[in-house]
């Protein structure tokens, strides 16, 4: 299994936007990303902090995306 890259919340959001997701709403530092086919996920954006590998794995599972698919969007 591949290692997940260390990314900030902004980098995760930018990659998901390239994958067809859009920001549905923002509440505090949490961005709800929604895809036209109904998939949704929540991405925290805290300045100076990286999204942990476990949380990134959960985000990708919610997006029904593999690590390889996500890396192509980076």
N, CA, C and O atoms as a GROMACS GRO file, in nm:
protein
  296
    1UNK      N    1   0.084  -0.118   0.000
    1UNK     CA    2   0.000   0.000   0.000
    1UNK      C    3   0.088   0.124   0.000
    1UNK      O    4   0.190   0.128   0.068
    2UNK      N    5   0.049   0.223  -0.076
    2UNK     CA    6   0.126   0.345  -0.089
    2UNK      C    7   0.108   0.433   0.033
    2UNK      O    8   0.005   0.428   0.101
    3UNK      N    9   0.208   0.514   0.060
    3UNK     CA   10   0.197   0.613   0.166
    3UNK      C   11   0.120   0.732   0.112
    3UNK      O   12   0.137   0.772  -0.003
    4UNK      N   13   0.037   0.787   0.196
    4UNK     CA   14  -0.039   0.906   0.157
    4UNK      C   15   0.050   1.029   0.173
    4UNK      O   16   0.126   1.037   0.269
    5UNK      N   17   0.042   1.125   0.081
    5UNK     CA   18   0.127   1.244   0.091
    5UNK      C   19   0.083   1.334   0.205
    5UNK      O   20  -0.033   1.330   0.246
    6UNK      N   21   0.175   1.416   0.256
    6UNK     CA   22   0.143   1.516   0.358
    6UNK      C   23   0.095   1.641   0.287
    6UNK      O   24   0.171   1.704   0.212
    7UNK      N   25  -0.028   1.678   0.309
    7UNK     CA   26  -0.088   1.792   0.242
    7UNK      C   27  -0.159   1.882   0.342
    7UNK      O   28  -0.202   1.837   0.448
    8UNK      N   29  -0.171   2.009   0.307
    8UNK     CA   30  -0.252   2.100   0.388
    8UNK      C   31  -0.397   2.088   0.342
    8UNK      O   32  -0.424   2.029   0.237
    9UNK      N   33  -0.488   2.143   0.418
    9UNK     CA   34  -0.629   2.140   0.381
    9UNK      C   35  -0.654   2.210   0.248
    9UNK      O   36  -0.737   2.165   0.169
   10UNK      N   37  -0.583   2.320   0.223
   10UNK     CA   38  -0.600   2.393   0.097
   10UNK      C   39  -0.557   2.309  -0.023
   10UNK      O   40  -0.620   2.314  -0.128
   11UNK      N   41  -0.450   2.231  -0.006
   11UNK     CA   42  -0.404   2.144  -0.114
   11UNK      C   43  -0.504   2.032  -0.141
   11UNK      O   44  -0.526   1.995  -0.257
   12UNK      N   45  -0.564   1.979  -0.036
   12UNK     CA   46  -0.665   1.874  -0.052
   12UNK      C   47  -0.786   1.930  -0.126
   12UNK      O   48  -0.838   1.865  -0.216
   13UNK      N   49  -0.830   2.050  -0.088
   13UNK     CA   50  -0.945   2.113  -0.153
   13UNK      C   51  -0.916   2.139  -0.300
   13UNK      O   52  -1.001   2.116  -0.385
   14UNK      N   53  -0.795   2.188  -0.331
   14UNK     CA   54  -0.759   2.216  -0.471
   14UNK      C   55  -0.762   2.088  -0.554
   14UNK      O   56  -0.810   2.089  -0.667
   15UNK      N   57  -0.712   1.978  -0.499
   15UNK     CA   58  -0.712   1.851  -0.572
   15UNK      C   59  -0.855   1.801  -0.592
   15UNK      O   60  -0.889   1.753  -0.700
   16UNK      N   61  -0.939   1.812  -0.488
   16UNK     CA   62  -1.077   1.768  -0.502
   16UNK      C   63  -1.154   1.852  -0.603
   16UNK      O   64  -1.240   1.800  -0.674
   17UNK      N   65  -1.123   1.982  -0.610
   17UNK     CA   66  -1.188   2.068  -0.711
   17UNK      C   67  -1.153   2.020  -0.851
   17UNK      O   68  -1.238   2.020  -0.940
   18UNK      N   69  -1.027   1.978  -0.871
   18UNK     CA   70  -0.988   1.925  -1.003
   18UNK      C   71  -1.061   1.794  -1.032
   18UNK      O   72  -1.077   1.757  -1.148
   19UNK      N   73  -1.106   1.726  -0.928
   19UNK     CA   74  -1.180   1.600  -0.944
   19UNK      C   75  -1.329   1.620  -0.958
   19UNK      O   76  -1.403   1.522  -0.963
   20UNK      N   77  -1.375   1.745  -0.964
   20UNK     CA   78  -1.516   1.772  -0.987
   20UNK      C   79  -1.594   1.814  -0.863
   20UNK      O   80  -1.712   1.844  -0.873
   21UNK      N   81  -1.529   1.818  -0.747
   21UNK     CA   82  -1.596   1.859  -0.625
   21UNK      C   83  -1.602   2.012  -0.618
   21UNK      O   84  -1.519   2.080  -0.678
   22UNK      N   85  -1.699   2.064  -0.544
   22UNK     CA   86  -1.711   2.208  -0.523
   22UNK      C   87  -1.742   2.231  -0.375
   22UNK      O   88  -1.796   2.143  -0.307
   23UNK      N   89  -1.708   2.348  -0.327
   23UNK     CA   90  -1.737   2.381  -0.188
   23UNK      C   91  -1.886   2.411  -0.176
   23UNK      O   92  -1.936   2.503  -0.240
   24UNK      N   93  -1.955   2.333  -0.095
   24UNK     CA   94  -2.098   2.352  -0.075
   24UNK      C   95  -2.123   2.455   0.035
   24UNK      O   96  -2.212   2.539   0.023
   25UNK      N   97  -2.044   2.448   0.143
   25UNK     CA   98  -2.056   2.546   0.250
   25UNK      C   99  -1.932   2.542   0.336
   25UNK      O  100  -1.855   2.445   0.333
   26UNK      N  101  -1.914   2.648   0.413
   26UNK     CA  102  -1.802   2.658   0.506
   26UNK      C  103  -1.858   2.694   0.642
   26UNK      O  104  -1.936   2.788   0.655
   27UNK      N  105  -1.818   2.618   0.742
   27UNK     CA  106  -1.858   2.649   0.879
   27UNK      C  107  -1.731   2.651   0.962
   27UNK      O  108  -1.674   2.546   0.992
   28UNK      N  109  -1.688   2.769   1.000
   28UNK     CA  110  -1.561   2.783   1.070
   28UNK      C  111  -1.446   2.749   0.978
   28UNK      O  112  -1.430   2.811   0.872
   29UNK      N  113  -1.367   2.652   1.017
   29UNK     CA  114  -1.253   2.612   0.933
   29UNK      C  115  -1.280   2.482   0.858
   29UNK      O  116  -1.187   2.422   0.804
   30UNK      N  117  -1.405   2.438   0.856
   30UNK     CA  118  -1.439   2.312   0.790
   30UNK      C  119  -1.517   2.339   0.661
   30UNK      O  120  -1.619   2.407   0.661
   31UNK      N  121  -1.465   2.284   0.552
   31UNK     CA  122  -1.525   2.303   0.421
   31UNK      C  123  -1.597   2.175   0.379
   31UNK      O  124  -1.537   2.067   0.375
   32UNK      N  125  -1.724   2.186   0.348
   32UNK     CA  126  -1.801   2.072   0.299
   32UNK      C  127  -1.789   2.071   0.148
   32UNK      O  128  -1.830   2.164   0.079
   33UNK      N  129  -1.730   1.962   0.096
   33UNK     CA  130  -1.709   1.946  -0.048
   33UNK      C  131  -1.815   1.852  -0.101
   33UNK      O  132  -1.841   1.746  -0.042
   34UNK      N  133  -1.877   1.890  -0.212
   34UNK     CA  134  -1.984   1.810  -0.270
   34UNK      C  135  -1.958   1.788  -0.419
   34UNK      O  136  -1.912   1.878  -0.489
   35UNK      N  137  -1.986   1.666  -0.465
   35UNK     CA  138  -1.971   1.630  -0.605
   35UNK      C  139  -2.111   1.626  -0.667
   35UNK      O  140  -2.207   1.594  -0.598
   36UNK      N  141  -2.125   1.657  -0.795
   36UNK     CA  142  -2.257   1.652  -0.859
   36UNK      C  143  -2.327   1.517  -0.849
   36UNK      O  144  -2.450   1.512  -0.855
   37UNK      N  145  -2.252   1.407  -0.835
   37UNK     CA  146  -2.317   1.276  -0.825
   37UNK      C  147  -2.360   1.241  -0.682
   37UNK      O  148  -2.412   1.132  -0.659
   38UNK      N  149  -2.338   1.332  -0.586
   38UNK     CA  150  -2.388   1.312  -0.450
   38UNK      C  151  -2.283   1.281  -0.345
   38UNK      O  152  -2.314   1.283  -0.226
   39UNK      N  153  -2.160   1.252  -0.385
   39UNK     CA  154  -2.056   1.224  -0.286
   39UNK      C  155  -2.023   1.353  -0.209
   39UNK      O  156  -2.018   1.460  -0.269
   40UNK      N  157  -2.001   1.342  -0.079
   40UNK     CA  158  -1.964   1.458   0.003
   40UNK      C  159  -1.852   1.420   0.099
   40UNK      O  160  -1.835   1.302   0.133
   41UNK      N  161  -1.777   1.520   0.141
   41UNK     CA  162  -1.674   1.502   0.242
   41UNK      C  163  -1.647   1.635   0.310
   41UNK      O  164  -1.677   1.741   0.255
   42UNK      N  165  -1.591   1.628   0.428
   42UNK     CA  166  -1.560   1.746   0.506
   42UNK      C  167  -1.409   1.758   0.517
   42UNK      O  168  -1.342   1.663   0.557
   43UNK      N  169  -1.354   1.876   0.482
   43UNK     CA  170  -1.210   1.897   0.484
   43UNK      C  171  -1.178   2.011   0.581
   43UNK      O  172  -1.225   2.122   0.561
   44UNK      N  173  -1.097   1.985   0.685
   44UNK     CA  174  -1.058   2.093   0.775
   44UNK      C  175  -0.943   2.174   0.714
   44UNK      O  176  -0.851   2.118   0.655
   45UNK      N  177  -0.951   2.305   0.728
   45UNK     CA  178  -0.846   2.393   0.677
   45UNK      C  179  -0.794   2.476   0.794
   45UNK      O  180  -0.852   2.579   0.829
   46UNK      N  181  -0.684   2.430   0.854
   46UNK     CA  182  -0.621   2.502   0.964
   46UNK      C  183  -0.486   2.549   0.915
   46UNK      O  184  -0.406   2.469   0.867
   47UNK      N  185  -0.459   2.679   0.925
   47UNK     CA  186  -0.335   2.734   0.871
   47UNK      C  187  -0.214   2.674   0.942
   47UNK      O  188  -0.210   2.664   1.064
   48UNK      N  189  -0.116   2.637   0.863
   48UNK     CA  190   0.008   2.582   0.916
   48UNK      C  191   0.001   2.437   0.957
   48UNK      O  192   0.101   2.383   1.004
   49UNK      N  193  -0.113   2.371   0.942
   49UNK     CA  194  -0.125   2.231   0.982
   49UNK      C  195  -0.152   2.142   0.862
   49UNK      O  196  -0.216   2.183   0.766
   50UNK      N  197  -0.101   2.022   0.868
   50UNK     CA  198  -0.124   1.923   0.763
   50UNK      C  199  -0.241   1.834   0.800
   50UNK      O  200  -0.272   1.814   0.918
   51UNK      N  201  -0.306   1.780   0.698
   51UNK     CA  202  -0.412   1.682   0.719
   51UNK      C  203  -0.340   1.550   0.748
   51UNK      O  204  -0.256   1.506   0.669
   52UNK      N  205  -0.373   1.488   0.859
   52UNK     CA  206  -0.308   1.363   0.899
   52UNK      C  207  -0.340   1.250   0.802
   52UNK      O  208  -0.439   1.257   0.730
   53UNK      N  209  -0.256   1.147   0.801
   53UNK     CA  210  -0.278   1.036   0.708
   53UNK      C  211  -0.410   0.962   0.731
   53UNK      O  212  -0.473   0.919   0.635
   54UNK      N  213  -0.451   0.947   0.855
   54UNK     CA  214  -0.578   0.880   0.884
   54UNK      C  215  -0.697   0.960   0.835
   54UNK      O  216  -0.791   0.904   0.779
   55UNK      N  217  -0.692   1.091   0.857
   55UNK     CA  218  -0.801   1.177   0.812
   55UNK      C  219  -0.805   1.183   0.659
   55UNK      O  220  -0.913   1.182   0.600
   56UNK      N  221  -0.688   1.189   0.595
   56UNK     CA  222  -0.685   1.191   0.448
   56UNK      C  223  -0.742   1.060   0.393
   56UNK      O  224  -0.813   1.061   0.292
   57UNK      N  225  -0.712   0.949   0.459
   57UNK     CA  226  -0.768   0.820   0.416
   57UNK      C  227  -0.920   0.821   0.428
   57UNK      O  228  -0.989   0.771   0.339
   58UNK      N  229  -0.972   0.877   0.537
   58UNK     CA  230  -1.117   0.887   0.555
   58UNK      C  231  -1.181   0.977   0.451
   58UNK      O  232  -1.290   0.948   0.402
   59UNK      N  233  -1.114   1.087   0.416
   59UNK     CA  234  -1.165   1.178   0.314
   59UNK      C  235  -1.173   1.106   0.180
   59UNK      O  236  -1.272   1.119   0.108
   60UNK      N  237  -1.069   1.031   0.146
   60UNK     CA  238  -1.068   0.958   0.018
   60UNK      C  239  -1.175   0.849   0.015
   60UNK      O  240  -1.235   0.825  -0.090
   61UNK      N  241  -1.199   0.783   0.129
   61UNK     CA  242  -1.304   0.682   0.134
   61UNK      C  243  -1.440   0.747   0.114
   61UNK      O  244  -1.525   0.692   0.043
   62UNK      N  245  -1.462   0.863   0.174
   62UNK     CA  246  -1.590   0.933   0.158
   62UNK      C  247  -1.609   0.978   0.014
   62UNK      O  248  -1.722   0.984  -0.036
   63UNK      N  249  -1.499   1.010  -0.054
   63UNK     CA  250  -1.506   1.053  -0.194
   63UNK      C  251  -1.508   0.934  -0.290
   63UNK      O  252  -1.520   0.952  -0.411
   64UNK      N  253  -1.496   0.812  -0.235
   64UNK     CA  254  -1.489   0.691  -0.317
   64UNK      C  255  -1.376   0.702  -0.419
   64UNK      O  256  -1.396   0.677  -0.538
   65UNK      N  257  -1.258   0.738  -0.370
   65UNK     CA  258  -1.143   0.763  -0.454
   65UNK      C  259  -1.025   0.683  -0.401
   65UNK      O  260  -1.007   0.672  -0.279
   66UNK      N  261  -0.944   0.628  -0.489
   66UNK     CA  262  -0.824   0.556  -0.446
   66UNK      C  263  -0.709   0.656  -0.431
   66UNK      O  264  -0.717   0.770  -0.476
   67UNK      N  265  -0.603   0.610  -0.367
   67UNK     CA  266  -0.486   0.694  -0.349
   67UNK      C  267  -0.426   0.732  -0.485
   67UNK      O  268  -0.383   0.845  -0.505
   68UNK      N  269  -0.424   0.636  -0.577
   68UNK     CA  270  -0.370   0.662  -0.711
   68UNK      C  271  -0.452   0.768  -0.783
   68UNK      O  272  -0.396   0.859  -0.846
   69UNK      N  273  -0.585   0.758  -0.776
   69UNK     CA  274  -0.671   0.858  -0.839
   69UNK      C  275  -0.646   0.996  -0.780
   69UNK      O  276  -0.640   1.095  -0.853
   70UNK      N  277  -0.631   1.002  -0.648
   70UNK     CA  278  -0.609   1.130  -0.582
   70UNK      C  279  -0.475   1.190  -0.620
   70UNK      O  280  -0.466   1.311  -0.644
   71UNK      N  281  -0.371   1.107  -0.627
   71UNK     CA  282  -0.237   1.158  -0.663
   71UNK      C  283  -0.235   1.214  -0.805
   71UNK      O  284  -0.159   1.306  -0.833
   72UNK      N  285  -0.317   1.160  -0.894
   72UNK     CA  286  -0.325   1.214  -1.031
   72UNK      C  287  -0.383   1.355  -1.031
   72UNK      O  288  -0.353   1.434  -1.120
   73UNK      N  289  -0.465   1.388  -0.931
   73UNK     CA  290  -0.526   1.520  -0.923
   73UNK      C  291  -0.435   1.625  -0.862
   73UNK      O  292  -0.462   1.744  -0.872
   74UNK      N  293  -0.325   1.581  -0.797
   74UNK     CA  294  -0.234   1.674  -0.732
   74UNK      C  295  -0.150   1.751  -0.831
   74UNK      O  296  -0.067   1.834  -0.792
   0.00000   0.00000   0.00000
